[in-house]
Amino acid sequence: PSSAKDSTGFLFNLAKQMIISAKRQSALTLPPLTRETLQDDPFTNFDEWLDKVEETLGENTALLMLDEFEVLDNAISKGRFDEEDVLGMLRHLIQHRPKFKVLIAGSHTIEEYQRWASYLINVQVVNVSYLLEHEARQLIENPIEDFTLRYEPDAVERILQLTRYHPFLVQLLCSELVALKNEQDPSIRRLATLNDVKAAILEALSTGSFFFADIQNNQVDATGLEILQFIAAKGEEAVVSQKTIALEFENTDYLNSIRLLLQRDLIEKVEDGYCFQVELIRRWFENKNI
């Protein structure tokens, strides 16, 4: 929906996906909604369509999930959608239509988008962070039923150290590891070793470049990027003192950048300094320094 050129296209695409999903998820046939119906008064006609949807839902509850809300915010900033119309519609949906629940996902916090915060004042913020250790181990060793690849204990521990139980990074590294094992001789293909994990790291950094590049391009400011590269160059598990960072970045607003990096779970405070939370992310920024 966020790729539409105007509000009519946005609401039409939104309704279209709702209709498709309802059919696929619960065999519910929602009433149709055409572009022509929306054209004259998009949000009023969309609201009237939601009345019909609620009748179709009966006793069911609909979960409306909007992923990557940053993309929608960018479209609003560019003037393709009117802020009050779109965000006001979401607020009205949350407050006045109990049969609908709304889940908005993104990599930024709601506080960073003031226009969203002013409209969605009664939302509950849920931080999606790392897996628990036993969950990460299960994802590594038993991602699917009857998984035939076995791991040496040191290999599992190294994956946990490199990813800090980050769900995407565990999957990324293990995917590259499986691809590596599939190229090996059948006599050693079924057992993943510590050396296999080491060999999979560079491929994972390359394959997952879009993930790491998003951190660099969309989640940190210019000073924050320099701080990440500065800490990354110090090596694995390196802790850089606050004093060292203050001296290195004394002519910048480094304290605000540090706050943002902590909020993003990219670094963490250790005694009187800072270090990377996730070694695999540190490796990527270290390679970007070369």
Buried (B, 14 or more C-beta within 10 A) or exposed (E): BBEBEEBBBBBBBBBBEBBEBBEEEEEBEBEEBEBEBBEEEBBEBBBEBBEEBBEEBEEEEBEBEBEBBBEBBEBBEEEBBBBEBBBEBBBBBBEEBEBBEBEBEBBBBBEBBEBBEEBBEEBEEEEEEBBEEEEBBEBBBEBEEEEEBEBBEEBBBBBBBBBBBBBEBBBBBBBBBBEBBEEEEEEEBEBBBBEBBEBBBEBBBEBBEEBBEEBBEEBBBEBBBBBBBBBBBBEEEBBBEBEBBEEBBEEBEBEEBBEBBBEBBBBBEEEEBBBBBBBBBBBBBBEBEE
